[in-house]
Amino acid sequence: IKYRFVNLQHNDFSFMVGTYPMVQLPTGNKRLGENRNKVQSFIPFWIQTDFDKWTIYGGIGYRINPGAGNKNSIFIGAASLYEISPKLQVGGEVFHESPNSLGGLDTVGFNLGGVYSLVKDNNILFSVGKGLKNGSLTNQLSAYLALQVLVN
């Protein structure tokens, strides 16, 4: 659920400040590790602006990561998207996350991706990226593909 504290709109310009707390339900098999059955949460504070064909957003978030050997972490990121056509936006992001385990390493990385509009309020989200700092241990390669359904 996304909540906007500030939502300013004027012609082709908008500015938003909000949060969208998330709960990540466990899907892993407990036999693969004790922490596979733990619920994680993420509480972000995000700022976004849209003008012309650009969308720029970013912010900071706090990840609650319960479990033996785990610790909570701070995530900071920024992204920009450019509208190629009414159906396609492409862009990139950079991010940093503090260690999420005791004795763990922080990570800095990037992703390139976009949004493809299928029909009103239904989009395909896609990205691929890698870690730049401690990447061989934290994020050698990552890929993401999702269906986004917007509900007003």
N, C-alpha and C positions, 0 to 999 in steps of 0.2 A: 504494500500500500504506500503510495507516494503522497506526501503532504507538502504543499508549497506554502512557505511563510510569506514570500514575496512573489507576485506574478504580474509584472508590468508588460503591457502590450501597446505598441504604437506603430502603425503601418507595417513595415517589414522588419521592425526591431522588437525583440522581447528580452526580458531579463527575469530570471527566476532564481529563488533560493529555497531549498527544501531538503527533505530527508525521505528516505524510503527504507526503513528497517527491514532486514531480511532474516529469515530463519532457514537454515539449511538442514534438511532432515537426513539422518544417516541412511546410507544405502549399501554400505560395505558389509562383508561377512565378518562377524566377530572372530572367527577362527584365523583370519588374516592379520589380526592385531586388535588389542584391547580397545583402542580408540576408534575403531571403525563404526561403533554403534553410538557415538556421541553427537548430540545436536549442537551445531555451531550457529552463532548469530553475528550479524554485521550491522552496525549503526553508523551510517554516513551523514555528513553535512555537505551538501553539493550546491554549486553555483553554475548557472548556465545562461548563455546569451545566444541569441539567434539574430543574424542580420544578413540581408541579401541572400546568398546561397550558402552561408557558413553557419555552423553550430559549433560553439566552443563551450566546454564544460570541464569541471574538475572539482576536487575537494579533498576532504580528509574523512577517514572512517576508523572505527574501533571494532576489531574482530574479537569476539569472545570464543575461545578455543579450549574447551574443557578436556580433561583427560590426563592420564599419567604422562609426565614429561613434556606436556604442552604448556604454552603460555599465550596470553592474549597479545595481540599485535596492533600496530598502527599502520594504516594504508593511506598513501597520498598519491593522487594521480591527476593527470590532465589529458584531455583529448580534443580533437577537432575533426569535424566532418564537413565535406563539401558536396553539394547537390549536383551530381552529374546530369541527372534527368529527374522528372517528377517521381520516378519509381526507384532511383538508385542514389544512395549517398555512400561515399568512400572516405576513409580517413585513417588516423593513427592516434596512438596514445602512448604515453610514457608513465611509469609508475615506480613507486618504492614501497616496500613493506618491511617492517622491522621483523626480527626473528619470531617465529611462531612456535618454537620449542626451546626447552632449556638447552643451552649450548648451541643452539641453531644459528644460522647465518641470515643476515638481511638480504634482500634481493632488490635489484633494479632491473627493469625490463621494458620492452616495448611490444606493441601489437599493431598490426595493420589489418583493416577490415572494413566492414560496412553494413548497410541496411538495405534490403531489397523489399519493396512493398508488393505484396501479393494482391490483396484487396483491402478495402477500407479497414483499418485497425488490425490488420494481420500482416506481420513482417517476418522476413528471414533475417536473422542476425548472424554474422560470420566474422571470424578473425583468425589470424595466425601470428605467432610471435615467439620471442625467446628472451631469456635473461641476459643482461649485460654485465651484471656484477654477481659473482658466485653462480653463474648460469649453469655450469657443469654439474653443480650439486642441487640447485633449486629449480631450474627451468631451462632445460636444453632446448625444448621445443614445445609449444602449446598450440592447440587449435580449438576453436569453439564454433558450434553451429546450433542455432536455436530457433524456435518458432515463438514470436512475440505476439500476444493477443492483448490489445489495449481495451480496457473497459472504462467508460466514462461514468 
